[in-house]
Amino acid sequence: MLIALIAGALAALLHVYIFVMESVLWTTPRVRATFGISSDAQAEHTKPLAYNQGFYNLFLAIVTVVGVVLIASDDSAGASPAGVALLVAGTGSMLAAALVLVLSDRTKARAATLQGVFPLVSLVALLIATVA
């Protein structure tokens, strides 16, 4: 279970970082380069979309962190059912978003892998921990 919690927390941390890039730093040169935004005009034009998308990433991170905290703070022999549900919902959505990203644009495979590896590890470890 510890691996599922650590991977979930790392996935949430990455999604908070993505939130900051998309919703706070979108028009900075470094973030523009990261997302392939070639001009100031393009950055300004896409800023509202990125701002909104960033908050989706933040909300996934929050759901995941609450799940991690509920599981980690559960004193019973098993994991908190609400915590497990939130961890699965958060990391499952993150993994699904990574799959959509790579399926919609194969050139985004590296970004999709970075975005999806921690949620995948969390889900697999959680499955193993709950079946065992």
N, C-alpha and C positions, 0 to 999 in steps of 0.2 A: 504494500500500500504506500510505503514511503516514496518509492520511485514514481508512482502515479501522482502523488502530491507535489513532489519536486518538479516533475515535468509540467504539471498543470500550472504551477507558480511561474515557471520560466516562460511558458506560453503566454500567460497573462502579462508578464513583464514586457515581453516582446510586443504585445498588442498595445500596451500603454505607450511604448516607444513609437509605434506606428501612428497612434493617435496624435502624439506630439508633432511628428513630422507632417501629418496631413492637416491637422486643425490649428496648429500654432506656427509652424515653420515653413509652410507650403511655398512661399515665394522666395525663400532664401536660396542662394546659388547651390549649396550642397544638396538640399532636398530636391530642387528642380533637376539637378543632374541625376540624382538617384531614381527619379520617376520619369526621366526622359523628357522633361519640359524644356523646350528649346528657347523660349522667349519670355520676356516680362508680360507681354500681352496674353500669351497662352496661359501663363501662371495665374494672372488675374482673372481670366475667363473661366478657368477650371477651379478657382479657389472655393466657391460655394459648394461645389460637388465634393471636393476633397475634405472640406470642413465637415460636411455631413457624414461622409464615409469614415472619417477619423473617429467620430462619436460612436459609430457602430463598433469599431474596434475597441473603444474604451468600454462600452457596455458589455461586450463579450469578456473582456478582462475582469470586469467587476463581478459578473456572474461566476466566473471561474474561481476568482479569489474567495468569494463567499463560500463556494463549495469546498475549497481546500480548507478554509478556516473551520467550517462546520465538521468536516471529517476529522481534522487534526484535534479538535477540542472535544470530540465525543469520548466520553468515559466508558461507554458500554463495550461489550466484547466485539461487537460488529461496528461497521461504519454507519454514520448518520445517513438514513435514507434520503433526507432532503439534501445533504451535502453531496452524496453520490449523484443524485438527479441533477443538481446544479453543475457539478464537475463534468458530467456527461453532456449536458446541454451546451455549456461553454466551449469545451474542447471539441465536441462533435461539430459545432457550428464553425469553429476555427478550421478544422480539418476539411469540412465541406467547402468553405470559402477558398481554401488553398487548392482543392481539386477543381473548382470552377475557374480559378485564375489560370491554372495550367491548361485546362481543356479549352479555354477561350482564346489563349494566346501562348503557344508553345515557347515563345521567346522569354516568357516569364517563369520558366521552369525553376530557375535558381531561387527567385523570390518565393515561389509557391513551396519549394522544398523547405526554405528557412521558416516560412510561416506555418507549415504543416507538420514538421518533424516532432516538435514538443507535444502538440495535441495528440498525435498518433501514439507516441510513447506513453503518454498519460492514459489514453484509452486502453491500450493493450495491457499495460501494467495493472490498471484497475480491473479489467476483465480477469486477468490471471489471479489477482488477489481475492476477488469475490467468488471465483469458481473453486479455488483451492481450499 
